[in-house]
């Protein structure tokens, strides 16, 4: 029997291996041919099987592993794919292709840092290959590193024969970097290469839009729509352009078309809702915002926009609810936090509003508009010194904005500095002479200086420029009251109520006009309306006070006691409220309670002669004759030259009291 030598055995094994290698190469080439033409998963699976067969026959061939990885990647089997690329790299660590393909796989898996490392290695091994720069640029773009992406796309463009997509992508990166002229230039080159490419036209339209070249944007979207009439994004984008150019009807047509094609995209409903809002079609706007919210309940901007709609309608509670929901989703949503502050301010929730504005400043740093808004809040809190500090901040940020000068002028007025206020208003005129706020402010300053005719001219000019501004009407109404033209004051406030029919401040101010003209029943009605509509907390004590005074002037003292008591609950250290309640108690023979209130007044104002005098009558009614005599004597001692305080005890036996002044006209002690 012939014994096989080692040499013969080796030759046999070599022949077998060569046969396997040839067969493996045939399978590899067949798979590569299929994968180049593949258009469906079945073809990729067939190719993958051929590559697997080749690997079984020759597992040391790195390229076989890489191609099977490519087939797996096209099937979406990324973990298997990445493993195959890793084997290929182990077998041939100097081949750039293996790193590049694994980088593409990692990028698809979202493993961007690992993808970046692989592309770096591929470029190191083959720095002249433009495809590797292109692929790395995609990763940089996904990481938000658009400057790096632009650099790589530029290198890719210089070396690739087909650079259409690189121009597209670089143009999109430039748009993200807000380098819109460069973006437009790149995208124009892209459409020059492929004029019929819908995505390139769409992206060129977007860059024109962001550059505020609305006509050019519309032209590009029109061309894209002509090429693809079933693409909802194109109609949506053109609708956004129409919305921003004020053509709401055209915007609605495009948004409707987009929704007809795809009724599951929340942004289509969101922007259609914004269009309805501009058109004051609130029901339709709310319906669209609700639909957007139902499709994407975790998107804060949908709740925010619905809040803006409620804000526009002065529906404070509803707006607060929407902005709060937006903040539940994204606590640092700056716009919602800011508008929440505005609505809380208008709703009279001052501490919460202050917290909101302060938080916005913590989030964004120095911001003129927020400082102005917080300053106006401090104004309504009657903290004008602090308000002025915020207006100073606003001016330091933007000295060309007139509003901060105007509002600072208003606070200076409240602090009794009309000349300084006028200086601010005149500075505002230098910046923007068209703002009616300036002339309203000048009117208030001239009013404070007693220049009523000039004040009236200023305020009337402000109203002429903005007839629906309630604040201007309120200020002119106050001027008319000072001029004792009460009917004109009431007329201005009634006009204000036609614009804002639930405004508690307007009812309060009109109530004051009625009160000053001694139309107490009408005043009572307005003060009650004001309280029902939730006025600012800082105004409540004065509303209750004048409500009580109105009843007292009508001699309905039993009803006067109740609002005076409310005043005392809100301001327990204000002697005037105790004094008026004491007088009301005295008039309804509640002398024990009257005595207690007069005593509190005297403790707070030891030189209040009127309180001693009126307490003397309650002491007398309670048969505290000695104490009554002491009170009458003390009153005369404090005001020895006041003849009204001189009485003959023998002649007041049956007198309940002597009224020294009308309710609300007590002198200051």
VENZI-V578279 format. One line per field, one symbol per residue. ss: DSSP state (@ for helix, = for strand, . for the rest). phi: phi as a letter, one per 40 degrees, with the letter a starting at -180 (. if undefined). psi: psi as a letter, one per 30 degrees, with the letter a starting at -180 (. if undefined). Layout:
BEGIN
ss=???
phi=???
psi=???
END
This chain:
BEGIN
ss=.....@@@@@@@@@@@@@@@@@@@@@@@@@@@@@@@@...@@@@@@@@@@@@@@@@@....@@@@@@@@@@@@@...@@@@@@@@@@@@@@....@@@@@@@@@@@@@@..@@@@@@@@@@@@@@....@@@@@@@@@@@@@...@@@@@@@@@@@@@@....@@@@@@@@@@@@@...@@@@@@@@@@@@@@....@@@@@@@@@@@@@...@@@@@@@@@@@@@@....@@@@@@@@@@@@@...@@@@@@@@@@@@@@....@@@@@@@@@@@@@...@@@@@@@@@@@@@@....@@@@@@@@@@@@@...@@@@@@@@@@@@@@....@@@@@@@@@@@@@...@@@@@@@@@@@@@@@...@@@@@@@@@@@@@...@@@@@@@@@@@@@@....@@@@@@@@@@@@@...@@@@@@@@@@@@@@....@@@@@@@@@@@@@...@@@@@@@@@@@@@@....@@@@@@@@@@@@@...@@@@@@@@@@@@@@....@@@@@@@@@@@@@...@@@@@@@@@@@@@....@@@@@@@@@@@@@@@@@...@@@@@@@@@@@@@@....@@@@@@@@@@@@@...@@@@@@@@@@@@@@....@@@@@@@@@@@@@...@@@@@@@@@@@@@@....@@@...@@@..................
phi=.cccccccccccccccccccccccccccccccccccbcbaddcccccccccccccccaccccccccccdccccccgccccdccccccdcccacbccdccccccccccccgcccccccccdcccccacccccccccccccdcccgcccccddcccccccbcccbdcccdcccccdcccgcccccccccccccccbcccccccccccccdcccgccccccdccdcccccacbcccccccccccddccgccccccdccccccccacbcccccdcccccdcccgccdccccccccccccacbcccccccccccccccgcccccdcccccccccbdbccccccccdcccdccgcccccccccccccccbgcadcccccccccddccgbcccdccccccdcccaccccccccccdcccdccgbccccccccccccdcaccccdccccccccccccgcccccccccccccccacccccccccccccccccgcccccccccccdcccbcbccccccccdccccccgcccccddccccccccfcddccddcccccccccccccgbccccdcccccdcdcbcbccdcccccdccdccbgcccccdcccccdcccbcbccccccccdccccccgcccccccccccdcccbcccccccbbdccbdbccabccacdgbcccb
psi=kkkkleeeeeeeeeeeeeeeeeeeeeeeeeeeeefffkfleeeeeeeeeeeeeeeeeifgjeeeeeeeeeeeeffgieeeeeeeeeeeeeeifgjeeeeeeeeeeeeffgieeeeeeeeeeeeeeiffjfeeeeeeeeeeeffgieeeeeeeeeeeeffkejgeeeeeeeeeeeefggieeeeeeefeeefeeifgjeeeeeeeeeeeefggieeeeeeeeeeeeefjfgjeeeeeeeeeeeefggieeeeeeeeeeeeeejggjffeeefeeeeeeeggieeeeeeeeeeeeefifgjffeeeeeeeeeeeghieeeeeeeeeeefeejfgjeeeeefeeeeeeffgieeeeeeeeeeeeeefbkkeeeeeeeeeeeefghieeeeeeeeeeeeeejffkfeeeeeeeeeeefghieeeeeeeeeeeeeejffkfeeeeeeeeeeeffgieeeeeeeeeeeeefifgjeeeeeeeeeeeeeggieeeeeeeeeeeffeifgjeeeeeeeeeeeefggieeeeeeeeeeeefgilkeffeeeeeefeeeeeefggieefeeeeeeeeeeeifgjeeeeeeeeeeeefggifeeeeeeeeeeeefifgjeeeeeeeeeeeeeggieeeeeeeeeeeeeeifgjfffjljffggegkelkkfllkfgklk.
END
